[in-house]
Amino acid sequence: MLRDYVRQFRPPKQLSTVCRYETKPGQQAQVDWGDIPTLMRKPEKYASSISFVMVLGYSRAIYVEFTNRCDVRTFIRCLIHGFEYFGGVSDVVLTDRMKTVILGTGENKKPLWNPTFEDLAATLGFTPKVCRARRPQTKVKAEIGNS
């Protein structure tokens, strides 16, 4: 009862705002995996299908590919298919801190890139970037694509 009474005298809680940022055309692509529940032929039997989602930062154009696994080779293949679909490679590719992209962090908290992914980035000429841990709003465009 005391909490209910005191609540009216407390100032309202301030919600922290997140500054929205926009990118220039061709500057950034955001990439993420998603789980899609799939109905099997047998009644009431569900399985999970994996979706690869690539969203361009400026236009919000989206590329989705469904796969059976999310290993590094599948990730590389999906990235290449996404770039082919969009007709070019973005300057930056922003991802989560997934094992197909980074193997961990070094002493200076910089990512230790998966060698296969790092080779692809060097070959295609994009800069790989990862989100900060537990900050999904950094990559909100791809997160929305998984909804």
Secondary structure, DSSP 8 states (H G I E B T S, - for coil): -HHHHHHTTS--------------TTTEEEEEEEEEEEE-SSTT-EEEEEEEEEEETTT--EEEEEES---HHHHHHHHHHHHHHHTS--SEEEE-S-TTTEEEE-TTS-EEE-HHHHHHHHHHT-EEEE--TT-GGGGHHHHHHT-
